[in-house]
């Protein structure tokens, strides 16, 4: 009887812990990518004010790579930055970048500019991992990046 009770308790614990393990184990690449994008945008906003340089965040939607450049970089440095770009891990894919005026870009390269005065282009970056989609809203005058757990648009 005791053995049956122990096995039943273990079964109940496994049933309740599997959803937690699923979120931790299988979405780790999504969380890592999200933290990297949010951190990079925040760092660029700080750098523009501190160093008084215009920065550009380059997003290559075809190769799922992201890198930064600034106006004082030489052509060789720009090429090196592109070669040393951050590549999204695992099955995480860049599915688009959206601008309120410029529209939606779903292939090729999109550039988000961060200006010397501390503001940036308003943009939404969309990523996908399996069926899960996330959107990152970059506001021109706000320092924080807003994260949506869905595919958000400017019409929402």
KAWOLIN-V810490 format. One record per residue. N is the residue number from 1. PHI is phi in degrees with one decimal (999 if undefined). Layout:
N,PHI / N,PHI
This chain:
1,999 / 2,-60.9 / 3,-63.2 / 4,-64.3 / 5,-64.8 / 6,-62.8 / 7,-64.3 / 8,-63.6 / 9,-63.7 / 10,-62.2 / 11,-61.5 / 12,-63.9 / 13,-63.5 / 14,-65.3 / 15,-59.8 / 16,-79.2 / 17,-90.0 / 18,-59.1 / 19,-61.1 / 20,-67.1 / 21,-65.4 / 22,-61.7 / 23,-64.5 / 24,-77.6 / 25,-78.2 / 26,-92.6 / 27,-109.6 / 28,-61.5 / 29,-63.9 / 30,-65.0 / 31,-64.7 / 32,-62.1 / 33,-64.5 / 34,-62.8 / 35,-62.3 / 36,-65.8 / 37,-63.1 / 38,-63.5 / 39,-62.9 / 40,-65.3 / 41,-63.8 / 42,-62.7 / 43,-65.4 / 44,-66.7 / 45,-63.7 / 46,-68.7 / 47,-63.2 / 48,-62.4 / 49,-75.6 / 50,-70.8 / 51,-98.7 / 52,52.6 / 53,-128.6 / 54,-85.5 / 55,-110.2 / 56,-130.5 / 57,-97.5 / 58,-94.8 / 59,-124.3 / 60,-97.0 / 61,-73.5 / 62,-80.0 / 63,-110.2 / 64,57.1 / 65,-122.2 / 66,-135.7 / 67,-150.7 / 68,-121.8 / 69,-138.9 / 70,-135.8 / 71,-66.2 / 72,-92.0 / 73,-79.0 / 74,-77.5 / 75,-57.1 / 76,-67.1 / 77,-67.0 / 78,-65.5 / 79,-63.4 / 80,-65.2 / 81,-63.8 / 82,-66.2 / 83,-71.2 / 84,-96.6 / 85,-65.6 / 86,-76.9 / 87,-104.4 / 88,-62.3 / 89,-80.8 / 90,57.8 / 91,-92.0 / 92,-74.6 / 93,-127.3 / 94,-81.2 / 95,-111.6 / 96,166.4 / 97,-130.8 / 98,-124.1 / 99,-117.1 / 100,-65.4 / 101,-102.5 / 102,-78.8 / 103,83.9 / 104,-103.6 / 105,-113.3 / 106,-116.9 / 107,-150.9 / 108,85.0 / 109,-120.5 / 110,-118.2 / 111,-120.6 / 112,-111.9 / 113,-97.1 / 114,-116.2 / 115,-90.0 / 116,-58.6 / 117,-80.9 / 118,102.5 / 119,-101.7 / 120,-140.0 / 121,-68.1 / 122,-83.1 / 123,-154.9 / 124,-118.6 / 125,-106.3 / 126,-112.7 / 127,-126.6 / 128,-139.7 / 129,-132.2 / 130,67.0 / 131,-93.7 / 132,-83.8 / 133,-123.4 / 134,-127.5 / 135,-129.6 / 136,-115.6 / 137,-95.1 / 138,-102.0 / 139,-91.7 / 140,-61.1 / 141,-111.3 / 142,-98.8 / 143,-83.5 / 144,-88.7 / 145,-93.8 / 146,-92.9 / 147,-104.5 / 148,-112.2 / 149,-85.9 / 150,-151.6 / 151,-80.4 / 152,-97.2 / 153,-128.1 / 154,-73.0 / 155,-78.3 / 156,-67.8
